[in-house]
Amino acid sequence: ALTSLFGLSIVGVCDESENIHLHTFGAVMYFGCYDVFMVLAAIGDHLTGVGARGFGRACRDALAVVACLLVPYVVAGRLKDDVEAWLEWANALVIIAFLLYDALVVHPCTDVVVGVATTTTAAQKGLGEPLL
C-alpha cells in the first residue's frame, strides 16, 4: 500500500503533459500495487478470519476483484484514449470505495471518519500527558 501511495504522489506531481513516461510509471505503480494490496487484504482476511462477515465484506472483496480486472485494460494501452481514461477513473473510484468499505464496515475504525483519520491526543487515549 505504501508503494502505491508513492506512485500516487508521482502522478500528483507530474502531469501527463509534463512527462508522460514518469506519469505513466507513477500511475502503473499506484493502480497496480494498490490493486494487488486489495486482493491480498481480502485473501488475508479470509485466511485469518479477521474482520466483519456478511454483505459488507462481500462488497469489499468484489471491489478488489473488479479493480484487478480493470488494470490490464488500462495498462495495455490498446484501447482508445477515452476508454482508457474512463477505466482509469473507474479504477480510482473502486479503490476509494474499497477504502471506505474496509475502514467503516469490514474493520470498523473509531479513528476514521469517511476515510480520513482523526487525531486524538495522548491524554484522550489514556497515555498520560501529551509531549507537546
Secondary structure, DSSP 8 states (H G I E B T S, - for coil): -HHHHHHHHHHHHS-TTT-HHHHHHHHHHHHHHHHHHHHHHHHHHHHHT-S--SHHHHHHHHHHHHHHHHHHHHHH--S-HHHHHHHHHHHHHHHHHHHHHIIIIIS--TTEETTEE----TTTTTS-S---
